[in-house]
Amino acid sequence: MALDELTREFLIESQEGLDRMERCLTELEERPEDAGLIGDIFRSVHTIKGTTGFLGFKRLEKLAHAGENLLGLLREGKVTADRPTTTGLLQLMDGLRSILKSIEVEGTEGDGEDTVLIECLEELQAPVHVHASAAAGLIQEQHPAMPETAHGPSPEHPSVEQVSPTAPVAAVAAAPKPGPDKGPEKASGDAEGEGAKARVQSTGTAAESTLRVDVTLLNRMMNLVGELVLTRNQVLQATANDPNLTLLSRRLDMVTADLRESVMKARMQPVSNIFSKMPRIVRDLSQSLGRKVRLQMEGQETELDKSLLEAIKDPLTHAVRNSLDHGIEPPDVRLAAGKDPEGTLRLRAVQEGSHVVIEVSDDGAGIAVERVRQKAIERGLITAEKAAYMVERELLQLVFLPGFSTAAAVTNVSGRGVGMDVVRTNVEKIGGKVEIDSRTGKGTTLRLRIPLTLAIIPALIVHSVKQSFALPQGALSELVHVPPEQAATAIEWMEGAPLYRLRGKFLPLVFLDRLLMPKGAHKGSTEKENFIAVLNADGRQFGLVVDGLADPEEIVVKPLSAVLKNIGLYSGATVLGNAELALILDPGSIALKAGVTMSSDEKTGRGADAETESEAAKSPEYLLVEVADRQAAVPLADVLRIEQVKISRIEYIGYRPVLNFEGQLLPVEDSGGVLAAAQADLEAPDASERQIIVVVCREGNRHVGIAVSHVLDVAAGGDLFEAGTKARAGGVTLLKNRVTGVVDLGGVPPLPVGESENSEWGQSTNGMVEAAR
Amino acid sequence: MSNIGVGFNRKEKAAATLVEMCSVRLGTTLFGVPIKHILEIVGGARPQPVPLAPRFVGGLVHYRGDVLTTVSLRQLLDLPPRDGPQDILVLESSGGCFGLLVDSVGEVLTVSSLDYEPNPSILDERRRALFVGAYKLKDSLMIMLDPERLDPVRLDPVLLEGTQHDRAQTETMRGPAAQAA
């Protein structure tokens, strides 16, 4: 049965009403006395009832009616909103939902029987004194007519006095005066009028300023805006030389940019849309699991693209279930552990740059690392030897492996071993990341890192087979340039398998041109400019060799037709700024297609990587450099860039070596004598071609350079303490289990102009250079 | 294009229905696509090739904010590729939109259903699958194409890729078809 416009409108409206009701109900538990909340819930149910009568959905009407009775009593304070009442109302809501669903799917209300629920709701109507069940039965029989006895209860129903005053205060005042029983139609019409009035008062402003828009229309608008952006680019280019059109095209430019932003914004929805479902889940679960849980939510106004919001709904629900089932302990256990018997579950959403981070943290038992170790061995996920070497952080990562569960028993909530890996897969599918952090006895925090929007992603544009391709930057970890003359030695072949030694470790290589043109002739193909994009896809690391790189771009992802999607290498296509089309490469599929798999060695390597990564969150990272045969560390946070310059570019102010960067003067620290060594015999023919490496760092407001022989690696530093005093050692850190000195950037003496710390710095020092020469 | 017979003389016959066809040329062969399936004609397009795509995919073009997959009629018929820009018919089929790459698009012709003949039995299998039939014009034939049959989602890559042997066979089979045109 096709739904007519009116019914569809009713369905949408009712769903919204029920959503509102759900929010209010969970709040009602906290503040049972809040009349505003009860009023809101009443109106939601009332509107449904009113409209159903009109549309002829009898079953729905009957149920809504029963609920309305109870809510009416609540509103008047005759019944208090205690736990059983709220439970009843939640059940009412579920009942209404399932009927609405059935109307939506089948066009009919279905043949379900709601008698039990209605009876239950009626029993709850008993105020303080308990209702006789006979009376309850009577009420049920009289049901449709019941609440409409707005002019007072009929004398023949003795129980009505306690039951019927659903109608507002006026009805109660009139109660002693028995009035005629109104017919249901008439009465419900009255009631609807009243309800509608109330609704208009409460939601009038919202309804006037908002409009319901079909998502497909929004998508279409987004596409058209993309098209407009491209046309604008072409107009801008065409009119660049015409002064008459400059102003016009400038305006076109601005309007287009604004329009694009507005359309993007229209797709954004606050996370409260999914957060609002959580109180109910937490409530139901904590009741069935016998936990006491307080739910805290923060950052509900944070916005995310609608499609992404949909995509994280399940992972988030899963994470919440996990926290309740495995995280927060039963009250008695918590008391014994000296904790508040009521556990706390925190949901927090916050925007960090182009990502939204959603945190689910509990103050429960945390993950028992030893049990993770045992289970992983038991289930054959890792070998016992390997497990013995793994530290806490690596072990925690194991919970993301498929088939992992530490739950002692399988409950109907979670523990079936399809848990965290599903969370991770779902989040990674939309370009997000999952991190876990747990302390035994203190609690667990799960962090979902979600990109702001799916439609626009940052990508690196690469060239291969004379075409442009877009490589999502999320998977890219670094780029390596192999010039033609080095290609033969830098790219090594192991029986047909190309490899590159990345900081001493084998990195499997995939040549994009060979992958895309398997039949093409690739004679001497490595004897050209090669760029290796080091990619991380589903835990597999490999290098994708391309012919050239262009600038990174924010690309608008366009879907591909099924025929091209089936090739499996492309996740979409995009139109570049120069109106050229580019296919978006899917690193995961490329790895799969090229046969890059995780060898057992890599698995542990990956664990170690994960460890250093998470270590990094706690301890600062350092750039490990070699200065004249000694190793030294530079805080990575201070490193701006690493420059390779010819020795001839180093100039001197007096004895101080400096580097002139387009008018910006950089003092170069050379305590290791690297410069001196490079300049040793300047008379040698190659002297001016010698290159040195300068690490450019930030120190306070100024920039300083450090001359080094080699840049070795990036590693997390460990704290060192003086034996005996336990005082933290300054100036040194533990890098890769070696005590390493940290370069003291503050110790680099300022240039002679140091006292003038203004923005003219670069210019005034320029003068000094001239003088020095 | 010459004034190809349109069959107005058959108007008086009751069973005759007139169909408007967009004429399309590929080499010397004349094809026709019912105009009710055509959304737009894009001239002088250079589709972006898609490595590893099935052979019949002519590449991608940018069309009204979307990326459109095109089907190359030349590749479908196993004709040698043509250098230079081609015209694209943007067609609508039940599976969505796609582009059909042809050498050039000509005028709209009105043909009568009475001039229609189904595919002859001697036509090779591949062409029988792609063509609907032909309209007999005064001095030539117009082969009728159906967007539903050309939809990339429905084209069977296995059948069209063909083995080397198949291709040799179609090579010899093309004779009659070419003569028919």
Interface residues (C-beta under 8 A of the other chain):
Chain A: N223 L224 V225 G226 E227 L230 V465 Q467 L516 M517 K558 P559 L560 S561 A562 V563 L564 I567 L569 Y570 G572 A573 T574 V575 A579 E580 L581 A582 L583
Chain B: Q48 P49 V50 P51 L52 A53 P54 V57 L60 V61 H62 R64 G65 D66 V67 T69 G96 F98 P152 V153 L155
